[in-house]
């Protein structure tokens, strides 16, 4: 994969890898965001509405939810066909 990078790209990668973890995380987030294109203007509002909707459902019937560990095991079984020990 590094063969696909210019010398400048390889130098930037080397410099980035020498940064502290938090700075690498911020840099990675910004690089990934730059590949996503412009943000959807309505996304933030849509997420706020969805969160409110889910909260209201939970408040009406808290017993509807599922334990995260059970959900995680079910997802792992679907993805890998077996249970992964955590």
Steps between C-alpha positions, in 0.01 A plus 500: 500500500786736571614441141196703392626805691731769373817581691320799646214278615739252659681784679169636627398155621829454680463840668137428591590165657746675729224721647338426835194272481242777548653708221506195268132442579406860420706488180340171396151638569568807287648296215202264496259794517673650197405190299133515598416810302294790628287440808127447456333820614203311646695217664544659840132586530398154376724331760361723777145402401592130486665515842192672643274236341702215648513665841122539502457132406730398782322723752163349403625142540850460650467121488506505116875539487749216479813442702803620301701184566222283352469726197878502450517119515219471244678742264829313541330170423349645183829656391734215580272203541617443854517669835809708565621507859527853639 
